[in-house]
Each structure stands twice: as C-alpha cells, then as structure tokens.
Amino acid sequence: MITYYDDKSVQVTSTAVRVDGRSYPLAELTVVWHRRGDRSWRVLAGRGAIGAALAGPLVAAVLGIGLAVWLHRSAVVTIAIVGASVLVGLGIGPLADVLFEHLDRSYARGSRELEMWARWRGRPVRLLHMGDALRFGQIYRAVQRAMESNPPRRQNVIGTSGSSPRPRSRP
C-alpha cells in the first residue's frame, strides 16, 4: 500500500481515501472534481488590516516630515522632528517582516472555501471542504495520483457478434 497524503484528518493511499473517519475505496470512486465557494470577506478584511499596519508608520513618518517643514521652526526642532519621523518609518522594518509573512500565508491559504467531490457508488459525495488552499491542493493532487496509479478495472465486454471487441484501424 502506497501513502500519497497523510495528516490528522485526511489519508490518501493506493487503496482508499479516508476523511474524518469515513473511508472511500478507490475502486468505488469513478470521477473526482472540485468546487470553489464564495470569497471570505473576513480573510480579505484581514489582508487589508495587514496592509494598513504596514502603511501606517510610513504615512506617520511622511506626515512628520511635512509637519516639520510646515512649522518653520528652528533648524534644531526641524531636524528633531524629521529624525523622529524617520525613526518611526524605519521602525516598521522588523515589524514588516512579520506582517509580510502573515500576508504571504494568507494568500497561500486562499480566500475561498474549497470542496472536493467524487462519484461514489453512482452518486455524488462531498469528500471534504476547507478554506486552506495549499493543503487542499496537496490533498487533491494526492487523490489524482492515487486514482491514476489504480486505473478502473475493465469488465469483459462482449461485442454484438459474441467476440471480444477490438480497436478499429480507422475511425
């Protein structure tokens, strides 16, 4: 038995697909397809919040420099305001790395619910649904590989003349 994917809730092997304790033998699955659901506005709002968190200190630094120039104070005060503004802008550097990592993970997970369906014993069955696009893609590809390695067994089909059918040389 070959294992194509295995985690806490999904296992794809050369014999079956197991999802949350339910098992579907590959020999009984005929067609597998996927569907994408609606966008999650919560995920999109989270991405917007990360973007605002990245832009906030930079905007504050630019506004500080503009304020220093607009006030027309002494050179020492202007340099102090500009210096503080630049420090605020540079302070985003270490934080930006963490925020960009969260943003990158957000895109890897995706913003839609994904569903995997299969025709099992002649009727459509939803095998799994999730919002993590990266994990879903790994599972879907594992199911494809498992089904490709186990082609459906052909039954002996008898032609109308009583002989086994043969491929034609011409269409």
Buried (B, 14 or more C-beta within 10 A) or exposed (E): EEEBBEEEEBBBBBBBBBBEEEEBEBEEBEEBEBEEEEEBEEBEEBBEEBEEBBEEBBEBBEEBBEBBEEEEBEEEEBEEBBEBBEEBBEEBEEEBEEBEEEBEEBEEBBBBBBBBBBBBEEEEEEBBBBBBBEBBBBBBEBBEBBBEEBEEEEEEEEEEEEEEEEEEEEE
